[in-house]
Amino acid sequence: MILSGDVGGTKTLLGVFEPAASRPRLVTTASYVTNAYHSFTDILDEFDRVAAQHGTIDAVVVGVAGPVIGGVSRLTNISWDISAAEIRTHRGIRHVELLNDLEAIANSVELLTGDEVAVLQPGVSRTDGNGAVIAAGTGLGQAYLHRVNGRMRPVPSEGGHADYAARTDREIEFVRMLREQFGRAEVEQVLSGPGLINLHRFTHRGGECDMLAGAASHELPARISQAGLTGRCQQCAEALRMFVSAYGAEAGNLALRAVATSGLYVGGGIAPKILPALQTGTFMDAFVAKEPMRELLERVPVKVILNPEAGLIGAAVHAQSLIA
């Protein structure tokens, strides 16, 4: 059996999978609030009671929201260190690896079924091309899928911490606000849950929408999105439009860098929740508005990942390769 994990700044998913010919079969899963625990091994200890009912675990692969260097990761948005060696010793399992969370998601994209994605642009997928994944949630992740000997090989990145590129006078004003607060403007400060809060502050000129009254900090991005989707607050609607446009623009940047002629996938927790806003055309207009490469980008398939367990599946796919 396989144990896979998807550790984010807000939520941690763990699952037990049974190896299968192409896509490992999910046996059981559990979700945990990440910052309610002192360490990842604390979560593992709690999950042991679930996993033990399903046989011997032969491999553990965990996708983590941060760079993985030498089998160790310090998570970007929570003060945790996770070590493959520590998990190996803790569980007494030989095959243990850490992946960047976007690398894990990227492992799943070729196995997702039609009902697990929403198509924003059908494009023309090339079987000899590369792909890419971008995912906004608690933070912003990006990964490449390079075609090597006919197979798509995930390559992680920390592109979410690259500089944010303003395209309009309004966005230039927003960059000034970000620079005043943070010293620089990075993409994650726009395209993430905290990024939605930054956009709300900008469009409300330091004030606050009545619909956010009494909300806990972790509830604010969802409240802003909902107010924007329903049009009940015009400043929230502007914040959401700016978010969607910036998301499309950055996705287009990533597609250019990867030459993603096999497809660009939009993952993370935010995209499925704001899918109607992504489908208005604002996202795709920004995605393709990159002359002289517009024609190339109009041929790139663009899909939103709807399955919240894509990272868990991708980690299990990699784990299965360790024991094959």
Buried (B, 14 or more C-beta within 10 A) or exposed (E): BBBBBBBBBBBBBBBBBBBEEEBBEBBEBBEBEBBEBEEBBEBBEEBBEBBEEBEEBBBBBBBBBBBBEEBBBBBBBBEBEBBBEBBBEBBEBEBBBBBBBBBBBBBBBBBBEEEBBBEBBEBEBBEEBBBBBBBBBBBBBBBBBBBEEEEBBBBBBBBBBBEBEBEEEEBEEBBEBBEEEEEEBBBBBBBBBBBBBBBBBBBBEEEEBEBBEEBEEEEBBBBBBBBBBEEEBEBBBBBBBBBBBBBBBBBBBBBBBBBBBBBBBBBBBBBBBBBEBBBEEBBBBBBBBBEEBEEBBEBBBBBBBBBBBBBBBBBBBBBBBBEE
